[in-house]
Amino acid sequence: MTNFLDINTYVDDGFEKLCDVENGDNRVGEVYHGKFFYTNINQSLMFSNHRSWVYMIVSDNEIVKIGETGNPLGIKKKSHCSQPKWSTECRMGRLASFKCNTDGRIRESLYNDCDDEKVSIWVRKCDYINVTYSINENNSELYSTYHKDLELAYLDYIFNNHGSYPKLNAGRK
């Protein structure tokens, strides 16, 4: 592995460890079967209301997937469960449970690494940018985000210096 795929290379950029990831199959009961189960959760990040993030899925310090979201990372379940709500309303809930092509493929690809307790998720909070605009000479403010652009910047940086994307990124977009 090169430094370009080592998560430790990006900690100074603001990436923080969100959680570790285990296979839900190893949990008691069928409710977690086929799902990710998050442990060692940074609660203040996971359940923040913030809506602009870049995340990196890491296996044994190697970045295997870079993504972005304009949703909260997690939404608390009403049952006081430690896991985020399984929903498209939050990125980690969707990643943990949805069977769609991308999320299901990620879980399947990392199944053995999750069994070996190698997988973690790291996140970088992206600031909101305050923009003043004018409509018919009336000034107003809005907030803009850049998480999609930052995700592409990281993918481009890794591709340009390493020669390929992280193994679970099918391409630039």
C-alpha positions in Angstrom: 0.0 0.0 0.0 1.2 3.5 -0.8 0.9 6.5 1.4 -1.8 7.8 -1.0 -4.1 5.0 0.2 -3.1 5.2 3.9 -5.8 6.9 6.0 -3.2 8.3 8.3 -2.1 10.5 5.4 -5.4 12.4 5.6 -5.9 12.8 9.3 -4.3 16.3 9.1 -6.9 17.2 6.5 -9.6 16.8 9.2 -10.6 13.1 8.9 -11.8 11.6 12.1 -12.6 8.0 12.9 -16.4 7.6 13.0 -16.6 3.9 13.9 -15.4 0.4 13.4 -17.4 -2.1 11.4 -18.4 -5.7 12.1 -20.6 -8.2 10.3 -24.1 -8.1 11.6 -24.1 -11.9 10.9 -22.0 -12.3 14.0 -24.7 -10.7 16.2 -27.4 -12.6 18.1 -30.7 -12.6 16.2 -31.6 -12.3 12.6 -32.2 -8.5 12.6 -28.6 -7.7 11.7 -28.1 -10.5 9.2 -26.4 -9.2 6.0 -25.9 -5.8 7.6 -23.0 -3.8 8.9 -22.9 -3.4 12.7 -21.0 -0.3 13.9 -18.9 -0.4 17.1 -16.7 2.2 18.9 -19.0 4.9 17.5 -18.0 8.5 17.8 -21.6 9.5 18.9 -21.1 13.3 18.4 -20.1 12.6 14.7 -22.5 9.8 14.0 -25.6 11.6 15.3 -24.7 15.1 14.3 -27.4 17.0 12.4 -24.7 18.3 10.0 -25.4 17.5 6.3 -22.1 17.8 4.4 -19.5 15.0 4.7 -16.8 13.2 2.8 -16.2 9.7 4.1 -13.5 7.0 3.6 -14.1 3.3 4.3 -10.8 1.8 5.4 -9.6 -1.8 5.8 -6.4 -2.3 7.8 -5.5 1.4 7.3 -6.0 1.2 3.5 -8.7 3.4 2.0 -10.9 1.2 -0.1 -13.8 3.6 -0.8 -14.3 7.3 -0.8 -17.8 8.8 -0.8 -19.8 11.9 0.1 -23.2 12.7 1.5 -25.4 15.6 1.9 -27.4 13.8 4.6 -26.6 13.3 8.3 -24.3 10.3 8.9 -26.7 8.7 11.3 -30.2 9.2 12.8 -30.9 7.7 16.2 -33.5 5.0 16.3 -36.4 5.5 18.8 -35.5 2.2 20.5 -32.3 3.7 22.0 -30.3 1.3 19.9 -26.7 2.2 19.3 -27.1 1.7 15.5 -28.3 4.4 13.2 -31.7 4.1 11.6 -31.8 2.0 8.5 -32.9 4.5 6.1 -32.0 6.6 3.0 -32.3 9.6 5.3 -28.8 9.0 6.7 -25.7 7.7 4.9 -24.5 5.2 7.5 -28.0 3.7 7.9 -28.2 3.2 4.2 -24.7 1.8 4.0 -25.4 -0.7 6.8 -28.6 -2.1 5.4 -29.6 -1.4 1.8 -29.2 -4.1 -0.8 -28.8 -1.7 -3.7 -25.8 -2.2 -6.0 -23.3 0.1 -4.3 -24.1 -0.5 -0.6 -24.6 -4.2 -1.0 -21.4 -4.6 -3.1 -19.4 -2.7 -0.4 -20.7 -5.0 2.4 -20.1 -8.1 0.3 -16.6 -7.0 -0.6 -15.6 -6.3 3.0 -17.3 -9.3 4.6 -14.1 -11.2 5.5 -12.3 -8.0 6.6 -15.2 -7.2 8.9 -14.9 -10.7 10.4 -11.2 -9.9 11.0 -12.1 -6.6 12.6 -10.1 -4.6 10.0 -12.8 -2.2 8.8 -13.4 1.4 10.0 -15.1 4.5 8.6 -13.5 7.9 8.7 -15.3 11.2 8.0 -14.4 14.8 7.2 -17.0 17.5 8.1 -17.4 20.0 5.3 -18.3 23.6 6.2 -21.3 25.4 4.8 -20.4 28.4 2.7 -22.5 31.5 3.2 -23.3 33.2 -0.1 -25.1 36.5 -0.5 -27.2 36.8 -3.7 -29.5 39.4 -5.1 -33.0 39.0 -6.6 -34.5 42.2 -8.0 -32.1 44.3 -5.8 -33.2 42.4 -2.6 -30.2 40.7 -1.0 -30.6 37.3 0.7 -28.3 34.6 2.0 -28.0 31.0 1.3 -25.7 28.2 2.3 -23.8 26.1 -0.2 -21.9 22.8 0.3 -18.9 21.4 -1.4 -18.8 17.7 -0.3 -19.3 16.4 -3.8 -16.4 18.5 -5.2 -14.1 17.5 -2.3 -14.9 13.8 -2.9 -13.8 14.2 -6.5 -10.7 16.1 -5.5 -9.6 13.2 -3.2 -10.3 10.7 -6.0 -8.4 12.7 -8.5 -5.5 13.2 -6.1 -5.2 9.5 -5.4 -5.6 8.5 -9.1 -3.0 11.1 -10.2 -0.5 9.9 -7.6 -1.3 6.2 -7.3 -2.5 5.4 -10.8 -5.9 4.0 -9.7 -8.8 4.7 -7.5 -9.5 2.9 -4.2 -10.6 -0.6 -5.0 -14.3 -0.1 -4.2 -14.6 3.1 -6.2 -15.7 1.9 -9.6 -14.5 5.2 -11.1 -14.5 8.9 -10.6 -18.4 9.0 -10.5 
